[in-house]
Amino acid sequence: MKFFKSPFSVGVVGILSASHALSYVIHTPPSQVPRSSSVLSHNSAFITYFSSSRQCRTWVYSTNGDANGPSDNEANTDEVNMSSSAAIKWKKQQTELEEQNPSAAPKKRIAIVGGGWGGWGAAKAICESRENVEVILLDALPDPTGKTPFLSKTGKPVEAGTRGFWKDYPNINSLCAELGLKESDVFTPFTNSSFYSPDGLEATAPVFSEGKIPEMNLPFLNQLSGKTFPLLPSPLGQVLATFPLFERIPLQDRASMIGLLIATVDCLGNDVKVQEKYDRMSAQDLFILFGLSERLVEDFIKPTLLVGLFKPPEELSALVVMELLYYYALAHQDSFDVRWIKNGTVSDSLIAPLATYLQEDHGLIVKGGSFVSKISLDEDNSKTSIEYKTRDGTVTTLDVDGIVLALNGKGMASVMESSPDLSQYSTFSKAASLKNGIDVISTRIWLDRYIKTRTPANVFSRFDALRGSGGTFFMLDQFQADNELDLWGGETPQGSVLACDFYNAGALMSLSDEKIIDILMKDLLPEAVAEFAFAEVKDSWVGKFPGSVSFFSPGSFTRRPPLQGDPNVPNIKFAGDWVRMGEMEHGAKGLCQERAYVSGLQAGNLLLDEIIGKARLYKHPVIPVREDEAQFKAAVALNKRMMKVLPRFWVR
């Protein structure tokens, strides 16, 4: 292993090794420091919906050295080894001194409420800070670490929802590397998706980054069939790549999408005041104003929103819809490329290794089965106490110096109901007013035969049996072909295993589990793929999750909690996909695992700035998504000049 020196260490070869040790301790990212134990658990598990560019560091590890001779950086190998050894020795001495000195400053205690992506992101940022802190994560799940599998009554693994990982998830991708996980072991390849309606196949979403130009019976263009699709400016690349993949929606209807592009440039390219105006409008009203055809909306955009933001356009904020469509589909040609978990679940593949690392290497304390019921403040709001109840009824009060609230609207409302010290402030009471989340139903079906489908990921569109909900079905036996035995809970695999999910599922929540499976097997799946009509259900599971997902309704923007918290209570920060990030806004948008995780990293950094100080040595980096393309920037600049003289009459 080689070490490359940063600019901080160039030219100071003669500095004492203790200085190198200090540089090593300060600048090396904690998750990359060699560890004595790297055991990473991979058990099946269940979780509710969690739903930076790298800073320069003094030492950067490399295993790709030139085997034929030393590089410039290898000239001081002995010095580096000495520095590394001195760093370890220095750190050990500091630990011993702290243990021997009982009068040393007591640790700051920080509580993280919520074990979703936001909570785990905050835990990572705080644990890796090298500050004198004790970190406690509380969650209602019996085991939020993902190490305990959630099983059906017959012992088969199940999960609340099937979640994809899109192209622009740089921080979650970085997390894999930091935990020593190969992305090819965690995720499937990027995968096509199919959209089905009562009329049959409506459209196919291609894999833009790996796709081939399909056969086109058009003059000159047919010569390009089968060749790798070139990377083109957005949205030109998307238009050309999907041109032959819409089976039924006419070209003139698809062309009406141009109106949405104009609105997106105006909204996302402007300040927060303009965005608040768009937020007060429903997406449906926006589509009408900007001339999107009814067929395009009903047959494609609406089904997409029902499985992307879990509500139809008439119930969604126009701002959030444009953020979602830009991030996932318009920013870059390959923005919509998506992959899935290759073995097991999100919990056992990603959360469990992260939890193990934070617990074993940083002393994170995890309290599962803990329902936070009350948060109180002292007279000057500098100290906070948390009251929580465990499953056996025991009530415990925990005094803390800071809190990260990584809850959804429903959880926030539950805590605020008995926390008058917080609810007196508008930030907390407004957040609690968003308690009406979206109902979700997850199912898993084990069949007696294998069903071949065009794609492993699929969307239901416009079926009456959906009763207004959005629907998806995923062929887990295709995603996890090497994991079939585990999918069947150790039983001999007999056929396909499906994960079918319903979003905005209020009209289905009152149905029995048997009726829900019956609707899938008789009214939905055979309409998409005829072979399902001949399959027999060997086993099934249904999970209902009322109000479990954030709802971005028109006018909700100003009620969503800011990442920074309330200025009157500076030692409480917020995390989750629904928070407003302000000046720290990240490119990941909507109901997005990347956004939730990034919000946690940022909340952890902000909280430590508040209770430790902004001059502290290490802040967890946040990797931005790819930069906007030149044509979008140019359109934004042109729009701003035009809007100086033209009225924005369509928003208020």
Residue, then its C-alpha position, 0 to 999 in steps of 0.5 A: m500500500k502506498f501513501f500519496k502526500s497532499p500539498f500540506s505535507v509536500g516540502v516538509v520531509g524534515i518535520l517531526s514524525a509527531s506532526h505527521a501523526l497529527s496530520y494523519v489523525i486530523h485528515t484521514p477519513p475515519s471510515q478509511v482508517p485501518r481497523s482491527s475488525s471489519v466484520l460486516s453482517h449480512n443478515s436479512a432484515f426489515i426496515t420502514y421506508f427511509s423513506s462532496s466532492r471529497q475534501c483534500r486529506t493529508w493521506v490518500y491510500s492507493t493500491n495501484g502503484d507501479a510494480n516496476g519501480p518507485s513513484d515520486n511518492e514512494a521516495n519517503t516510504d520509511e518516513v510514511n511508515m514512521s508517521s503512520s506508526a507514530a499516529i497510531k501510538w499518539k492516538k493510543q496515548q491520548t486514549e490512555l490519558e483520557e482514561q487516567n484523567p477523570s477530571a477531563a471534560p465529560k462527553k457531549r451526549i447526542a441523540i438521534v431519533g429515527g433509524g432511517w437513512g437520515g438517522w444513519g447518515a447523522a450517526k455516521a457524521i457525528c461518530e466519525s467527527r473525532e469529537n468527545v461525544e457519545v451518540i445514541l440512536l433511538d428507533a421504534l423498530p426492535d432492531p433498527t441495525g438491519k441485523t435481525p431479519f424480518l420474516s413472514k409467518t412461514g419464515k421467509p424474508v420480507e421487506a417494506g417496499t422495493r427501492g431502487f438506486w439511481k445513477d446519481y447516488p454518489n454518497i451512497n455509492s461512496l458509502c459502499a466503498e468506505l465499508g469495503l463493499k463492491e457495488s457489483d456485489v450489492f447492486t444489480p446491473f442497471t435495469n430496464s422497466s416496463f409500463y403496463s396498462p389495460d391496453g398492454l405494454e405502454a412504454t419501456a424505460p431504457v438503460f441509457s448508459e449501457g443501451k444500444i440503439p434499437e431497430m428503427n425502420l426509418p431512412f438512414l437511422n436504421q443504419l445505427s441500429g445495434k450500436t452503443f447509444p451516444l451520450l447527448p445533451s439533455p433532453l435530446g438524448q432522452v428523446l432520441a433514446t425513447f423514441p421507439l420505446f413508447e408503444r401507444i402514446p403518439l409523438q405529438d402528445r410526447a412533444s407537449m412535454i416541452g411546456l414542462l421543460i420551460a416551467t422547470v427552467d423558470c422554477l428551478g433556476n430561480d430563488v426560493k421565493v419563486q419556488e414557493k409560488y410554484d409550490r402553492m400550485s398543484a402539478q395538475d394545474l401546472f400541466i394544464l397551464f403549460g399545455l401538456s396533453e391529457r393523454l401524456v399526463e394520464d397514460f405516462i406522467k400520472p402513473t410515473l408520479l404515483v410510483g415516484l411521489f406516491k400521489p396523483p398530480e392533482e395532489l402534488s406540489a408543482l415544485v416537488v414534481m419538477e424537482l423530481l422529474y429534473y433529477y431523475a429524468l431531465a438533468h442528464q441523459d442517463s439520470f433515469d438509470v436505476r439498479w436494485i439490491k442484488n441479494g437480500t434487502v436494503s437493510d442487510s446489504l447496506i444498513a447492517p454493515l454501516a451499523t456494525y462499523l459505527q457500533e464496533d469502531h465508534g461506540l454507537i449506542v443503538k436502542g431499538g424498540s424505543f418510542v420517543s414520547k416527549i422532548s423537553l428543554d431547560e430554561d435557556n434551551s441549551k439542554t434537552s431531555i428525551e423521554y422514551k418508552t420501551r416495549d416492556g413499558t419502561v419509561t426512561t429520561l435521557d439528558v442530551d446536549g443535542i438531537v437530530l430528529a430523523l422522523n417523518g411527519k407522522g412521527m413528528a406529530s406523535v412527539m410534538e403532541s406531548s412536547p409543549d416546550l418544542s411545539q410552542y415554536s412554529t418550526f416544530s408545530k408546522a412540521a407536525s401539521l404534515k402528519n398525514g403521510i401516504d399509505v403504502i402496502s407491500t406484498r410478497i408472492w411465492l409461485d409454483r412456476y417461473i414466469k418470464t417477463r420482459t423486464p424485472a421491474n414493472v409499473f401498473s398504469r390505469f387499471d381499475a383494480l388499483r382503485g386510484s393507487g400506484g402499483t409496481f411488481f418486481m421479479l425478485d427471482q430475476f434480480q436475485a438469481d444467486n439468492e433463490l434459496d434465501l428468497w424461499g426461506g431455505e425451502t426448495p425454490q419452486g418458482s418466481v418470487l414477486a414483490c408487489d407494492f401499492y402506493n397511495a393505497g388508502a382505498l385498498m387498506s381496508l381489504s383483507d390480505e387474501k383479497i389483496i393477493d387475489i386482486l394481484m393474481k386475477d386482475l393485475l398481473p395476468e393483464a400485464v403478463a398473460e402467463f401469470a394466469f396459470a400460476e398458483v400461489k404457494d405462499s404470500w405476505v402482505g404488510k400495511f403501512p398507514g401514513s408511512v411516506s412523506f406527502f408533498s402536497p401543494g403549499s407544504f414547502t413552508r411547513r417542511p422543517p428546515l435542516q438547520g432547525d429552529p433558531n430558538v432551539p439551535n441544538i436540534k436539527f432535522a433529517g429526512d427526505w422531506v426536510r428543506m436544506g436551504e443553502m445546503e440544498h443537494g441535487a437529490k430530490g423527492l422520495c429519495q434514499e440519497r437525499a435522506y442520507v445526505s440530509g443526515l450527514q449535513a444535520g450531523n455536521l451542523l449539530l456538531d458545529e453548534i455544540i462543539g464549534k465550527a472550528r472543529l477539525y473534521k466535517h463529514p464530506v458531502i458529494p454533490v450530484r453531477e453539475d447541470e449541463a451547459q444548455f440548462k445553465a444557458a436557459v436559466a440565464l436567458n429566463k432570468r433576463m426575460m423575467k425581469v421584463l415579463p410578468r410571471f402571471w401563471v403563479r401567485 
